[in-house]
Structures are given as C-alpha cells and as structure tokens.
Amino acid sequence: KNGDIYFGGQYSASDQRLGVHSEMAVLTQAISDGATGFTHIALASSKFKDTPASPCGCCRQFISEASHETNSNPNILLFASNSNSSSTYTIEELLPVQWTNRAS
C-alpha cells in the first residue's frame, strides 16, 4: 500500500527438508517491517522456464494466512523465467478451500 517493494529468494538446505520458500521469506520480511495491505505478489522460478511458476500448497496456505493477518487481497502474478508467459490469480483462486483455525 505504501509503495514498498520487497524481494526474496529461497534457501535450500543440504538435507532438502529445512529450506525456506521464497514466498514465505519475502512475506515474513514485509510483515516484520510492519507492511500491510499487500496489493501484488510476484513469483518467478528457474524451474518454470516456459510456463508460469506456481506456488506449492504450503506457500498458498502461507499467503492466505498472511493476507488475512495484514488485511490484504493481493493479485498473485506468476511468470515463466524464459518466456513471456504469465498468469494472475487471487489467493481464493489458487486455494479455494483455505484452512483456518479462526472462528467463523
């Protein structure tokens, strides 16, 4: 909302279990800085060369919870790394049945 742009990347641990996903890293940094009202989240990955990248299920849930906690409803922009291919979604489109422990 205030025009700040955050960048993040993933960390892959040698055991392949203790890594940090880029979506989680960048959202955690932004929230730690007090950011709210996210308008966009963009994702590109070298693993997705010709088709748009796609967040994993864990990251979809993390985005959902972070969006709720920060009063955000961001457009999620997904890009291919070697082509002009892209897609845009809301978190509701990427995760239509979201888990929550909040009372309804």
C-alpha positions as CSV (number, residue, x, y, z in Angstrom):
1,K,0.0,0.0,0.0
2,N,2.8,2.4,0.8
3,G,4.7,1.6,-2.4
4,D,7.4,-0.5,-0.8
5,I,8.7,-3.4,-2.9
6,Y,10.2,-6.5,-1.2
7,F,12.4,-9.1,-2.8
8,G,13.1,-12.6,-1.6
9,G,14.5,-15.9,-2.6
10,Q,14.5,-19.4,-1.4
11,Y,17.1,-21.1,0.8
12,S,17.7,-24.8,0.0
13,A,19.3,-26.7,2.9
14,S,21.6,-29.6,2.2
15,D,19.2,-32.1,3.7
16,Q,16.3,-30.8,1.5
17,R,14.0,-30.6,4.5
18,L,14.9,-27.3,6.2
19,G,14.6,-24.9,3.3
20,V,12.8,-21.6,3.2
21,H,10.4,-20.9,0.3
22,S,10.8,-17.5,-1.3
23,E,7.1,-16.6,-0.8
24,M,7.5,-17.2,3.0
25,A,10.8,-15.4,3.2
26,V,9.5,-12.2,1.4
27,L,6.2,-12.1,3.3
28,T,7.9,-12.7,6.6
29,Q,10.3,-9.8,5.9
30,A,7.4,-7.5,4.8
31,I,5.3,-8.3,7.9
32,S,8.3,-7.9,10.2
33,D,8.7,-4.4,8.7
34,G,5.0,-3.7,9.6
35,A,3.8,-3.8,6.0
36,T,0.0,-4.3,5.4
37,G,-2.4,-4.0,2.5
38,F,-0.3,-6.0,0.0
39,T,-1.5,-5.4,-3.5
40,H,0.7,-7.8,-5.5
41,I,2.9,-10.8,-5.0
42,A,5.0,-11.9,-8.0
43,L,6.7,-15.2,-8.4
44,A,9.2,-16.5,-11.0
45,S,11.4,-19.6,-10.8
46,S,14.1,-21.1,-12.9
47,K,12.3,-24.4,-12.6
48,F,9.4,-23.0,-14.7
49,K,11.1,-21.9,-17.9
50,D,8.2,-21.8,-20.4
51,T,5.1,-21.9,-18.2
52,P,4.3,-19.7,-15.3
53,A,5.6,-20.6,-11.9
54,S,3.1,-21.9,-9.3
55,P,3.4,-21.7,-5.5
56,C,3.3,-25.0,-3.7
57,G,0.4,-25.9,-1.4
58,C,2.3,-24.8,1.7
59,C,3.0,-21.4,0.2
60,R,-0.6,-21.0,-0.9
61,Q,-1.7,-21.5,2.7
62,F,1.0,-19.2,4.0
63,I,-0.1,-16.5,1.5
64,S,-3.7,-17.0,2.6
65,E,-2.9,-16.5,6.3
66,A,-0.5,-13.6,5.7
67,S,-3.1,-11.9,3.5
68,H,-5.8,-12.3,6.2
69,E,-3.5,-11.1,9.0
70,T,-2.4,-8.0,7.0
71,N,-5.9,-7.1,5.6
72,S,-4.6,-7.8,2.1
73,N,-6.1,-9.3,-1.0
74,P,-3.2,-9.3,-3.4
75,N,-3.1,-10.2,-7.0
76,I,-0.6,-13.1,-7.4
77,L,1.4,-12.7,-10.6
78,L,3.1,-15.9,-11.9
79,F,5.8,-15.7,-14.5
80,A,7.8,-18.1,-16.6
81,S,11.6,-17.5,-16.5
82,N,12.4,-17.8,-20.2
83,S,9.2,-16.7,-22.0
84,N,6.6,-14.0,-21.8
85,S,4.1,-16.5,-20.3
86,S,2.3,-15.2,-17.2
87,S,-0.8,-15.7,-15.2
88,T,-2.6,-13.7,-12.5
89,Y,-4.7,-15.1,-9.7
90,T,-6.2,-14.3,-6.3
91,I,-5.4,-16.5,-3.3
92,E,-9.0,-17.7,-3.4
93,E,-8.5,-19.0,-7.0
94,L,-5.2,-20.7,-6.0
95,L,-6.5,-22.1,-2.7
96,P,-10.3,-22.3,-2.9
97,V,-10.7,-24.2,0.4
98,Q,-8.4,-22.5,2.9
99,W,-7.6,-24.0,6.2
100,T,-8.2,-21.7,9.2
101,N,-8.3,-22.1,13.0
102,R,-10.2,-18.7,13.2
103,A,-13.8,-18.8,14.5
104,S,-16.2,-18.0,11.7
